[in-house]
Amino acid sequence: MQASTHPWDDAIGTGKRVHAYRFTVPQAKKLCSIGYEAPSPAPTTYKFQLFNCNSGVPVPIPGASTTVPGAFFSPGLQYHILPGSWVLLPGNCYEIHRKVIGPSTAAQRMGRRLDNETTYPITAVPSITILGTDFFNTPSGPHIIDAALPLIEFGTR
């Protein structure tokens, strides 16, 4: 998924434990894979999780979580097939998180991001509308909002 028709301005950065973005879909889909590229050296483990954010507060969706060794996503963009499909329904707000699990350095918490994507919503992607982004270490700590789009890709059917 390329976020928009803008030229890619991707970089490695934002050394926060959680990289996330909110989105909606125009029609029902099943999310079946996660695409990501780990920095070098990769952290030990990533957790990818899908949340419902209709209430404004992200609520975990039962069963929509997977843990993957960080080295799986290196080198280059790799896709991890999910053990089951995560259902996406039109009219719902979703938030996808990439979280670094366990001890890590700031360099291991970094990820690819699209720096030119700072105006939301992004509607140029026909399969989703991106509503906003978030980078943080803990939910109660400081957040970096809508400063860049984390490059967390996914496949649907």
Backbone as CSV, one residue per row, in Angstrom:
resi,resn,N_x,N_y,N_z,CA_x,CA_y,CA_z,C_x,C_y,C_z
1,MET,0.845,-1.162,0.000,0.000,0.000,0.000,0.891,1.226,0.000
2,GLN,0.843,2.062,-0.998,1.514,3.344,-0.969,0.502,4.342,-0.451
3,ALA,0.906,5.134,0.530,-0.024,5.990,1.240,-0.731,6.994,0.338
4,SER,-0.051,7.525,-0.634,-0.714,8.519,-1.466,0.003,8.630,-2.793
5,THR,-0.427,9.597,-3.593,0.221,9.830,-4.868,1.437,10.744,-4.697
6,HIS,1.701,11.226,-3.492,2.889,12.039,-3.249,4.132,11.192,-3.490
7,PRO,5.249,11.836,-3.859,6.487,11.062,-3.975,6.857,10.504,-2.599
8,TRP,7.484,9.346,-2.597,7.924,8.752,-1.337,8.985,9.643,-0.722
9,ASP,8.869,9.917,0.544,9.879,10.652,1.299,10.082,9.836,2.569
10,ASP,10.567,8.613,2.370,10.623,7.777,3.543,11.989,7.845,4.189
11,ALA,11.979,7.626,5.484,13.186,7.716,6.298,13.062,6.710,7.425
12,ILE,14.154,6.484,8.109,14.141,5.665,9.316,14.184,6.645,10.478
13,GLY,13.308,6.451,11.441,13.325,7.362,12.577,12.210,7.089,13.552
14,THR,12.006,8.030,14.464,10.980,7.988,15.499,11.189,6.771,16.403
15,GLY,12.176,6.888,17.304,12.550,5.793,18.196,11.587,5.594,19.351
16,LYS,10.333,5.384,19.034,9.309,5.123,20.053,8.918,3.658,20.010
17,ARG,8.496,3.128,21.150,8.143,1.710,21.265,6.928,1.355,20.396
18,VAL,5.949,2.272,20.291,4.733,2.001,19.507,4.647,2.980,18.335
19,HIS,4.444,2.430,17.140,4.144,3.206,15.934,2.740,2.777,15.528
20,ALA,1.849,3.743,15.238,0.449,3.398,14.977,-0.177,4.361,13.981
21,TYR,-1.234,3.878,13.318,-2.093,4.791,12.549,-3.526,4.292,12.582
22,ARG,-4.461,5.268,12.447,-5.901,4.998,12.444,-6.393,5.026,11.005
23,PHE,-7.366,4.138,10.711,-7.870,4.070,9.340,-9.288,3.524,9.318
24,THR,-9.948,3.720,8.181,-11.254,3.128,7.904,-11.161,2.421,6.549
25,VAL,-12.132,1.552,6.288,-12.197,0.861,4.990,-13.563,1.151,4.361
26,PRO,-13.643,1.259,3.028,-14.923,1.547,2.373,-15.808,0.316,2.222
27,GLN,-15.232,-0.871,2.310,-16.008,-2.110,2.197,-15.361,-3.175,3.068
28,ALA,-16.126,-4.213,3.398,-15.623,-5.273,4.271,-14.403,-5.948,3.651
29,LYS,-13.422,-6.221,4.510,-12.185,-6.874,4.088,-11.720,-7.783,5.205
30,LYS,-10.805,-8.668,4.863,-10.126,-9.476,5.868,-8.640,-9.175,5.773
31,LEU,-8.083,-8.678,6.864,-6.657,-8.396,6.923,-5.951,-9.733,7.127
32,CYS,-5.025,-10.091,6.228,-4.435,-11.432,6.295,-2.911,-11.438,6.402
33,SER,-2.247,-10.278,6.234,-0.794,-10.230,6.398,-0.354,-8.838,6.830
34,ILE,0.808,-8.799,7.488,1.418,-7.547,7.943,2.752,-7.403,7.221
35,GLY,2.996,-6.236,6.635,4.263,-5.955,5.973,5.046,-4.941,6.777
36,TYR,6.337,-5.245,7.002,7.157,-4.337,7.802,8.618,-4.553,7.454
37,GLU,9.434,-3.535,7.739,10.879,-3.628,7.572,11.540,-3.199,8.873
38,ALA,12.303,-4.098,9.484,12.964,-3.816,10.758,14.254,-3.044,10.528
39,PRO,14.643,-2.209,11.518,15.942,-1.559,11.429,17.045,-2.583,11.696
40,SER,18.274,-2.185,11.503,19.399,-3.061,11.820,20.191,-2.426,12.958
41,PRO,20.388,-3.126,14.058,19.913,-4.473,14.350,18.433,-4.447,14.742
42,ALA,17.743,-5.519,14.426,16.308,-5.617,14.736,16.112,-5.880,16.230
43,PRO,14.978,-5.417,16.785,14.664,-5.774,18.171,14.329,-7.262,18.255
44,THR,14.261,-7.775,19.456,13.978,-9.191,19.648,12.608,-9.564,19.104
45,THR,11.573,-8.771,19.450,10.197,-9.143,19.102,9.346,-7.920,18.803
46,TYR,8.437,-8.076,17.834,7.394,-7.091,17.566,6.055,-7.713,17.899
47,LYS,5.136,-6.874,18.368,3.739,-7.271,18.504,2.936,-6.335,17.607
48,PHE,2.154,-6.915,16.703,1.240,-6.156,15.857,-0.160,-6.414,16.392
49,GLN,-0.917,-5.330,16.588,-2.240,-5.478,17.189,-3.209,-4.510,16.535
50,LEU,-4.453,-4.975,16.368,-5.512,-4.167,15.789,-6.472,-3.736,16.891
51,PHE,-6.834,-2.459,16.866,-7.735,-1.883,17.865,-8.955,-1.298,17.167
52,ASN,-10.089,-1.272,17.861,-11.275,-0.541,17.433,-11.174,0.827,18.098
53,CYS,-11.261,1.896,17.327,-11.140,3.240,17.912,-12.404,4.076,17.692
54,ASN,-13.570,3.418,17.540,-14.824,4.143,17.340,-15.140,5.089,18.488
55,SER,-14.780,4.711,19.719,-15.099,5.530,20.892,-14.094,6.654,21.098
56,GLY,-13.029,6.693,20.283,-11.973,7.675,20.483,-10.835,7.121,21.316
57,VAL,-11.081,6.019,22.015,-10.047,5.339,22.810,-9.831,3.969,22.180
58,PRO,-8.591,3.639,21.768,-8.371,2.334,21.143,-8.676,1.174,22.095
59,VAL,-9.526,0.248,21.653,-9.892,-0.939,22.422,-9.396,-2.152,21.640
60,PRO,-8.570,-3.022,22.271,-8.065,-4.189,21.543,-9.200,-5.058,21.015
61,ILE,-9.036,-5.550,19.797,-10.005,-6.467,19.204,-9.543,-7.883,19.549
62,PRO,-10.373,-8.663,20.245,-9.961,-10.016,20.635,-9.489,-10.843,19.434
63,GLY,-8.350,-11.491,19.592,-7.809,-12.354,18.536,-7.050,-11.626,17.448
64,ALA,-7.040,-10.286,17.471,-6.370,-9.510,16.418,-5.012,-9.022,16.908
65,SER,-4.160,-9.986,17.220,-2.823,-9.687,17.719,-1.889,-10.801,17.284
66,THR,-0.657,-10.454,16.917,0.342,-11.459,16.564,1.703,-10.963,17.015
67,THR,2.542,-11.881,17.464,3.900,-11.575,17.893,4.854,-12.240,16.910
68,VAL,5.844,-11.465,16.441,6.749,-11.930,15.396,8.182,-11.586,15.787
69,PRO,9.135,-12.526,15.612,10.540,-12.181,15.868,10.967,-11.005,14.993
70,GLY,11.669,-10.042,15.581,12.091,-8.857,14.838,12.944,-9.185,13.631
71,ALA,13.794,-10.213,13.741,14.686,-10.577,12.637,13.913,-11.033,11.398
72,PHE,12.650,-11.464,11.555,11.841,-11.883,10.407,11.720,-10.748,9.396
73,PHE,11.641,-9.507,9.872,11.386,-8.356,9.006,12.666,-7.701,8.489
74,SER,13.759,-8.433,8.449,15.017,-7.860,8.003,15.730,-8.877,7.126
75,PRO,16.390,-8.527,6.057,16.476,-7.176,5.503,15.326,-6.908,4.539
76,GLY,14.997,-5.661,4.394,13.960,-5.247,3.452,12.553,-5.528,3.932
77,LEU,11.596,-5.036,3.179,10.184,-5.203,3.504,9.792,-6.672,3.374
78,GLN,9.236,-7.233,4.449,8.809,-8.626,4.477,7.356,-8.670,4.940
79,TYR,6.614,-9.677,4.470,5.216,-9.850,4.888,5.075,-11.099,5.752
80,HIS,4.400,-10.938,6.881,4.108,-12.034,7.800,2.641,-12.407,7.620
81,ILE,2.369,-13.658,7.271,0.994,-14.133,7.114,0.394,-14.321,8.505
82,LEU,-0.768,-13.739,8.741,-1.420,-13.851,10.045,-1.983,-15.256,10.240
83,PRO,-2.004,-15.733,11.487,-2.542,-17.073,11.736,-4.033,-17.184,11.425
84,GLY,-4.759,-16.098,11.435,-6.177,-16.040,11.074,-6.440,-14.693,10.443
85,SER,-7.569,-14.505,9.835,-7.902,-13.207,9.239,-8.515,-12.291,10.276
86,TRP,-8.190,-11.017,10.189,-8.780,-10.002,11.060,-9.820,-9.271,10.218
87,VAL,-11.079,-9.305,10.623,-12.176,-8.724,9.853,-12.196,-7.208,10.009
88,LEU,-12.311,-6.510,8.890,-12.431,-5.052,8.861,-13.787,-4.720,8.253
89,LEU,-14.564,-3.885,8.936,-15.906,-3.533,8.472,-16.005,-2.044,8.162
90,PRO,-16.739,-1.685,7.098,-16.906,-0.266,6.782,-17.640,0.442,7.923
91,GLY,-17.307,1.710,8.108,-17.949,2.497,9.163,-17.251,2.407,10.505
92,ASN,-16.286,1.488,10.650,-15.531,1.374,11.898,-14.184,2.064,11.759
93,CYS,-13.704,2.606,12.850,-12.364,3.171,12.924,-11.457,2.104,13.525
94,TYR,-10.313,1.865,12.873,-9.337,0.900,13.362,-8.009,1.605,13.607
95,GLU,-7.227,1.036,14.501,-5.872,1.529,14.742,-4.961,0.319,14.753
96,ILE,-3.906,0.349,13.937,-2.941,-0.745,13.905,-1.680,-0.279,14.622
97,HIS,-1.167,-1.137,15.516,0.030,-0.829,16.294,1.156,-1.786,15.930
98,ARG,2.359,-1.246,15.871,3.586,-2.033,15.851,4.288,-1.687,17.152
99,LYS,4.462,-2.676,18.025,5.062,-2.435,19.334,6.321,-3.271,19.482
100,VAL,7.392,-2.642,19.942,8.620,-3.369,20.265,8.439,-3.961,21.654
101,ILE,8.629,-5.283,21.767,8.462,-5.998,23.032,9.843,-6.251,23.638
102,GLY,9.955,-6.057,24.948,11.194,-6.371,25.665,12.210,-5.252,25.578
103,PRO,13.388,-5.489,26.168,14.438,-4.470,26.162,14.846,-4.121,24.739
104,SER,15.134,-2.839,24.518,15.548,-2.396,23.185,16.286,-1.080,23.295
105,THR,17.100,-0.807,22.304,17.769,0.485,22.212,16.872,1.424,21.405
106,ALA,17.186,2.713,21.459,16.414,3.680,20.661,16.499,3.325,19.180
107,ALA,17.675,2.873,18.718,17.838,2.506,17.304,16.935,1.327,16.935
108,GLN,16.740,0.380,17.859,15.887,-0.777,17.574,14.408,-0.413,17.576
109,ARG,14.032,0.696,18.190,12.629,1.130,18.210,12.277,1.973,16.985
110,MET,13.263,2.324,16.181,13.004,3.124,14.990,12.323,2.276,13.925
111,GLY,11.714,2.944,12.963,11.060,2.251,11.862,10.948,3.155,10.660
112,ARG,10.624,2.557,9.507,10.419,3.370,8.305,9.157,4.184,8.461
113,ARG,9.216,5.374,7.925,8.064,6.276,7.980,8.072,7.141,6.729
114,LEU,6.904,7.646,6.384,6.768,8.563,5.256,6.626,9.964,5.838
115,ASP,7.679,10.753,5.699,7.708,12.076,6.326,6.820,13.100,5.645
116,ASN,6.477,12.898,4.371,5.658,13.898,3.683,4.166,13.714,3.955
117,GLU,3.800,12.727,4.774,2.385,12.467,5.064,2.020,13.071,6.420
118,THR,1.650,14.355,6.420,1.333,15.032,7.673,-0.026,15.724,7.659
119,THR,-0.774,15.592,6.571,-2.109,16.164,6.484,-3.120,15.023,6.369
120,TYR,-4.032,14.957,7.320,-4.979,13.845,7.386,-6.400,14.369,7.318
121,PRO,-7.346,13.595,6.764,-7.204,12.216,6.311,-6.517,12.112,4.952
122,ILE,-5.907,10.954,4.714,-5.326,10.621,3.416,-6.325,9.700,2.734
123,THR,-6.876,10.177,1.620,-7.915,9.415,0.921,-7.442,8.900,-0.425
124,ALA,-6.167,9.101,-0.759,-5.661,8.723,-2.072,-5.449,7.217,-2.224
125,VAL,-5.575,6.481,-1.141,-5.449,5.027,-1.209,-6.853,4.478,-1.403
126,PRO,-7.124,3.768,-2.486,-8.503,3.342,-2.722,-9.034,2.338,-1.699
127,SER,-8.161,1.576,-1.057,-8.651,0.516,-0.178,-8.818,0.946,1.281
128,ILE,-8.222,2.070,1.691,-8.376,2.564,3.065,-8.303,4.087,3.075
129,THR,-8.808,4.678,4.155,-8.607,6.103,4.427,-7.818,6.188,5.720
130,ILE,-6.676,6.855,5.680,-5.834,6.995,6.866,-6.257,8.268,7.582
131,LEU,-6.630,8.113,8.860,-7.192,9.215,9.641,-6.162,9.981,10.458
132,GLY,-5.074,9.335,10.844,-4.063,9.995,11.657,-3.042,8.996,12.155
133,THR,-1.962,9.523,12.753,-0.870,8.662,13.203,-0.468,9.005,14.634
134,ASP,0.283,8.088,15.244,0.709,8.258,16.627,1.994,7.465,16.854
135,PHE,2.923,8.042,17.593,4.152,7.380,18.023,4.286,7.637,19.518
136,PHE,4.517,6.582,20.328,4.650,6.772,21.774,5.368,5.584,22.411
137,ASN,5.846,5.788,23.645,6.460,4.695,24.407,5.448,4.025,25.322
138,THR,4.656,4.835,26.030,3.599,4.321,26.901,2.344,5.141,26.634
139,PRO,1.152,4.544,26.798,-0.078,5.301,26.530,-0.184,6.598,27.333
140,SER,0.367,6.625,28.549,0.261,7.837,29.377,1.404,8.814,29.142
141,GLY,2.411,8.421,28.360,3.561,9.294,28.110,3.327,10.237,26.956
142,PRO,4.357,10.994,26.572,4.201,11.923,25.448,3.956,11.179,24.134
143,HIS,3.134,11.773,23.278,2.801,11.209,21.969,3.273,12.167,20.877
144,ILE,3.690,11.609,19.749,3.987,12.389,18.547,2.833,12.107,17.591
145,ILE,1.998,13.107,17.362,0.756,12.937,16.607,0.900,13.511,15.196
146,ASP,0.510,12.739,14.191,0.403,13.183,12.797,1.670,13.852,12.253
147,ALA,2.836,13.392,12.704,4.091,13.974,12.239,4.675,13.218,11.044
148,ALA,4.285,11.975,10.874,4.740,11.132,9.761,3.853,9.887,9.753
149,LEU,3.860,9.161,8.665,3.059,7.938,8.556,3.977,6.732,8.726
150,PRO,3.780,5.924,9.792,4.617,4.731,9.938,4.331,3.753,8.796
151,LEU,5.381,3.176,8.254,5.226,2.261,7.124,4.918,0.863,7.659
152,ILE,3.648,0.654,8.008,3.125,-0.643,8.404,2.134,-1.028,7.309
153,GLU,2.520,-1.972,6.498,1.668,-2.368,5.390,0.839,-3.581,5.793
154,PHE,-0.224,-3.820,5.061,-0.984,-5.042,5.292,-1.664,-5.497,4.011
155,GLY,-1.877,-6.802,3.955,-2.573,-7.388,2.816,-3.983,-7.754,3.210
156,THR,-4.928,-7.594,2.294,-6.324,-7.928,2.567,-6.845,-8.841,1.461
157,ARG,-7.973,-9.439,1.751,-8.693,-10.213,0.733,-10.160,-10.003,0.936
